[in-house]
Amino acid sequence: MGPAARWVSVILPEQPNLQIVFVHPESWRGDQAEVQKELAGSNVTWSLATDDFQGTYEELNSKGVKLQKLPTDEFYGVEIVFEDLYGNTFSLLQPKPRSEGQY
């Protein structure tokens, strides 16, 4: 996400593939920091990473999961946003591979 990004990752030793990330709004680029502060509490609740974006997307779509955002190629990877039965939002993401020197 770049050198200005600041976040805290929580990873459980018994579940190394599960990661909870707390991102500070100031890590967003340009005027996006203010936009993100305004959206606090209304944007995506959880982000879920996958190695099989297309397969997972097709499965969710075939089961009638409500999509808020169709597949989009973002600078950080391919993403959809979907809702659960209660209106909570989730991001399904297949991250782009990191290049050497990125963290």
TIPA-998320 format. One record per residue: residue number from 0; x, y, z of N, C-alpha, C, O in turn; residue in one letter. Coordinates in steps of 0.1 Angstrom, whole numbers. Example, Ala and Ser with C-alpha at 12.3 -4.5 7.8 and 13.67 -1.06 7.14 Angstrom:
2
[0, [132, -57, 78], [123, -45, 78], [132, -33, 78], [142, -33, 85], 'A']
[1, [128, -22, 71], [137, -11, 71], [129, 0, 79], [134, 11, 80], 'S']
END
This chain:
103
[0, [8, -12, 0], [0, 0, 0], [9, 13, 0], [3, 24, -1], 'M']
[1, [22, 11, 1], [30, 23, 0], [37, 26, 13], [33, 22, 24], 'G']
[2, [47, 35, 13], [55, 38, 25], [48, 46, 35], [52, 47, 47], 'P']
[3, [37, 54, 31], [30, 62, 41], [19, 54, 49], [13, 59, 58], 'A']
[4, [17, 42, 45], [6, 34, 51], [10, 29, 65], [22, 26, 68], 'A']
[5, [1, 30, 74], [2, 25, 88], [-9, 16, 91], [-21, 20, 90], 'R']
[6, [-7, 4, 96], [-17, -5, 100], [-12, -14, 110], [0, -16, 112], 'W']
[7, [-21, -21, 117], [-18, -31, 127], [-24, -44, 122], [-36, -45, 119], 'V']
[8, [-16, -55, 121], [-21, -68, 117], [-21, -77, 129], [-11, -77, 137], 'S']
[9, [-32, -84, 131], [-33, -94, 141], [-35, -108, 135], [-44, -110, 127], 'V']
[10, [-25, -117, 138], [-25, -130, 132], [-24, -140, 144], [-16, -139, 152], 'I']
[11, [-33, -150, 144], [-33, -160, 154], [-23, -171, 150], [-23, -176, 138], 'L']
[12, [-14, -176, 159], [-4, -186, 155], [-11, -199, 149], [-5, -205, 141], 'P']
[13, [-22, -202, 155], [-29, -214, 150], [-37, -212, 137], [-42, -222, 131], 'E']
[14, [-38, -200, 132], [-45, -197, 120], [-37, -186, 112], [-42, -175, 111], 'Q']
[15, [-25, -190, 107], [-17, -180, 101], [-22, -174, 88], [-18, -164, 84], 'P']
[16, [-32, -180, 82], [-39, -175, 70], [-50, -165, 73], [-55, -159, 64], 'N']
[17, [-54, -164, 86], [-64, -154, 90], [-57, -142, 96], [-49, -143, 105], 'L']
[18, [-60, -130, 90], [-53, -118, 95], [-64, -107, 96], [-72, -105, 87], 'Q']
[19, [-63, -100, 107], [-72, -89, 109], [-63, -76, 109], [-53, -76, 116], 'I']
[20, [-67, -67, 100], [-59, -55, 98], [-67, -43, 102], [-78, -41, 97], 'V']
[21, [-61, -35, 110], [-66, -22, 114], [-59, -11, 107], [-47, -9, 109], 'F']
[22, [-66, -3, 98], [-59, 7, 90], [-63, 21, 94], [-75, 24, 96], 'V']
[23, [-53, 29, 96], [-55, 43, 100], [-59, 51, 87], [-53, 49, 77], 'H']
[24, [-69, 59, 88], [-74, 67, 76], [-63, 75, 70], [-63, 77, 58], 'P']
[25, [-53, 79, 77], [-42, 87, 72], [-34, 80, 62], [-26, 85, 55], 'E']
[26, [-35, 66, 62], [-27, 58, 52], [-32, 60, 38], [-25, 56, 29], 'S']
[27, [-44, 65, 36], [-49, 67, 23], [-42, 78, 16], [-37, 88, 22], 'W']
[28, [-41, 78, 3], [-34, 88, -5], [-42, 100, -8], [-54, 100, -9], 'R']
[29, [-35, 111, -8], [-41, 124, -12], [-53, 128, -3], [-53, 126, 9], 'G']
[30, [-64, 133, -10], [-76, 137, -2], [-84, 125, 2], [-95, 127, 9], 'D']
[31, [-80, 113, -1], [-88, 101, 3], [-88, 99, 18], [-97, 92, 23], 'Q']
[32, [-78, 104, 26], [-78, 103, 40], [-91, 109, 46], [-98, 103, 54], 'A']
[33, [-95, 121, 41], [-107, 128, 46], [-119, 121, 42], [-129, 120, 50], 'E']
[34, [-119, 116, 30], [-131, 108, 25], [-133, 96, 34], [-144, 93, 37], 'V']
[35, [-122, 89, 37], [-123, 77, 45], [-128, 80, 59], [-135, 72, 65], 'Q']
[36, [-123, 91, 65], [-128, 95, 78], [-143, 97, 78], [-151, 93, 87], 'K']
[37, [-148, 103, 67], [-163, 106, 66], [-170, 93, 64], [-182, 91, 69], 'E']
[38, [-164, 83, 58], [-171, 70, 56], [-170, 60, 67], [-176, 49, 67], 'L']
[39, [-162, 63, 78], [-160, 54, 89], [-173, 49, 94], [-182, 57, 97], 'A']
[40, [-174, 36, 95], [-186, 29, 100], [-195, 26, 88], [-205, 19, 91], 'G']
[41, [-193, 31, 76], [-202, 28, 65], [-195, 20, 54], [-202, 15, 45], 'S']
[42, [-182, 19, 54], [-176, 11, 44], [-174, -4, 47], [-179, -8, 58], 'N']
[43, [-167, -11, 39], [-166, -25, 41], [-162, -29, 55], [-152, -24, 60], 'V']
[44, [-169, -39, 60], [-166, -44, 74], [-154, -53, 74], [-146, -52, 83], 'T']
[45, [-154, -62, 65], [-143, -72, 65], [-138, -74, 51], [-146, -73, 41], 'W']
[46, [-125, -77, 49], [-119, -81, 36], [-114, -95, 37], [-108, -99, 47], 'S']
[47, [-118, -103, 27], [-114, -117, 27], [-106, -120, 15], [-110, -116, 3], 'L']
[48, [-94, -125, 16], [-85, -128, 5], [-87, -142, 0], [-90, -151, 8], 'A']
[49, [-85, -144, -13], [-86, -157, -19], [-75, -158, -30], [-70, -149, -36], 'T']
[50, [-71, -171, -32], [-62, -174, -43], [-70, -178, -56], [-64, -179, -66], 'D']
[51, [-83, -180, -54], [-92, -184, -65], [-103, -174, -66], [-115, -177, -63], 'D']
[52, [-100, -162, -70], [-110, -151, -71], [-122, -155, -80], [-134, -155, -76], 'F']
[53, [-119, -159, -92], [-129, -163, -102], [-139, -174, -97], [-151, -172, -98], 'Q']
[54, [-133, -184, -91], [-141, -195, -86], [-150, -191, -75], [-162, -195, -74], 'G']
[55, [-144, -184, -65], [-152, -179, -54], [-163, -169, -58], [-174, -170, -53], 'T']
[56, [-159, -160, -67], [-169, -151, -72], [-181, -158, -79], [-192, -155, -76], 'Y']
[57, [-178, -168, -87], [-188, -175, -94], [-197, -183, -84], [-209, -183, -86], 'E']
[58, [-191, -188, -74], [-199, -196, -63], [-208, -186, -56], [-220, -189, -54], 'E']
[59, [-203, -175, -52], [-212, -165, -45], [-223, -160, -54], [-234, -159, -49], 'L']
[60, [-219, -157, -66], [-229, -152, -76], [-240, -162, -78], [-252, -159, -79], 'N']
[61, [-236, -175, -80], [-246, -186, -83], [-255, -188, -71], [-266, -193, -73], 'S']
[62, [-251, -184, -59], [-259, -186, -47], [-268, -174, -44], [-275, -174, -34], 'K']
[63, [-267, -164, -53], [-276, -152, -51], [-271, -142, -41], [-279, -134, -36], 'G']
[64, [-258, -143, -38], [-253, -133, -28], [-254, -119, -35], [-250, -117, -46], 'V']
[65, [-258, -109, -27], [-260, -96, -32], [-247, -88, -33], [-240, -87, -23], 'K']
[66, [-244, -84, -45], [-231, -77, -48], [-234, -62, -48], [-243, -57, -54], 'L']
[67, [-225, -55, -41], [-225, -40, -41], [-215, -35, -52], [-217, -24, -57], 'Q']
[68, [-205, -43, -55], [-195, -39, -64], [-191, -51, -73], [-187, -61, -67], 'K']
[69, [-193, -50, -85], [-189, -61, -95], [-173, -62, -95], [-167, -53, -90], 'L']
[70, [-168, -73, -100], [-154, -75, -101], [-147, -62, -107], [-150, -58, -118], 'P']
[71, [-137, -57, -100], [-130, -45, -104], [-115, -48, -102], [-111, -53, -91], 'T']
[72, [-107, -44, -111], [-92, -45, -110], [-88, -32, -103], [-88, -21, -110], 'D']
[73, [-83, -33, -91], [-78, -22, -83], [-63, -22, -83], [-57, -32, -87], 'E']
[74, [-56, -12, -78], [-42, -12, -77], [-37, -22, -68], [-25, -27, -69], 'F']
[75, [-45, -27, -59], [-41, -37, -49], [-45, -51, -52], [-41, -61, -46], 'Y']
[76, [-54, -53, -63], [-58, -66, -67], [-72, -65, -73], [-78, -55, -75], 'G']
[77, [-78, -77, -75], [-92, -78, -81], [-101, -79, -69], [-99, -87, -59], 'V']
[78, [-113, -72, -69], [-121, -71, -58], [-136, -71, -62], [-140, -65, -72], 'E']
[79, [-144, -77, -53], [-159, -75, -53], [-163, -71, -39], [-155, -73, -29], 'I']
[80, [-174, -64, -37], [-180, -61, -24], [-193, -67, -24], [-201, -66, -33], 'V']
[81, [-196, -75, -13], [-209, -82, -12], [-215, -80, 2], [-208, -75, 11], 'F']
[82, [-228, -83, 4], [-235, -81, 16], [-239, -95, 22], [-241, -104, 15], 'E']
[83, [-239, -96, 35], [-245, -107, 42], [-260, -104, 44], [-265, -94, 39], 'D']
[84, [-267, -114, 50], [-282, -112, 52], [-286, -100, 60], [-297, -96, 59], 'L']
[85, [-276, -94, 68], [-279, -83, 77], [-274, -70, 72], [-275, -60, 79], 'Y']
[86, [-269, -70, 59], [-264, -57, 53], [-250, -54, 56], [-245, -43, 52], 'G']
[87, [-243, -63, 64], [-228, -61, 66], [-221, -63, 53], [-224, -72, 45], 'N']
[88, [-211, -55, 50], [-204, -56, 37], [-190, -62, 39], [-184, -61, 49], 'T']
[89, [-187, -70, 29], [-174, -77, 28], [-167, -75, 15], [-174, -73, 5], 'F']
[90, [-154, -74, 15], [-147, -74, 3], [-140, -87, 0], [-134, -93, 9], 'S']
[91, [-142, -93, -12], [-135, -105, -16], [-124, -100, -25], [-126, -93, -35], 'L']
[92, [-111, -103, -21], [-100, -98, -28], [-90, -109, -32], [-87, -117, -23], 'L']
[93, [-85, -108, -44], [-73, -116, -47], [-62, -105, -49], [-61, -99, -59], 'Q']
[94, [-53, -104, -39], [-43, -94, -39], [-33, -96, -51], [-31, -107, -56], 'P']
[95, [-28, -85, -56], [-18, -85, -66], [-5, -90, -59], [-3, -87, -48], 'K']
[96, [3, -98, -67], [16, -102, -61], [25, -90, -57], [25, -80, -63], 'P']
[97, [31, -92, -45], [40, -81, -41], [53, -82, -49], [58, -93, -51], 'R']
[98, [58, -70, -52], [71, -70, -59], [82, -69, -48], [79, -65, -37], 'S']
[99, [94, -72, -52], [105, -72, -42], [107, -58, -36], [106, -48, -44], 'E']
[100, [108, -57, -23], [110, -44, -17], [97, -39, -11], [97, -29, -3], 'G']
[101, [85, -44, -15], [73, -40, -9], [71, -48, 4], [76, -58, 6], 'Q']
[102, [63, -41, 13], [60, -48, 26], [45, -49, 27], [40, -54, 37], 'Y']
END
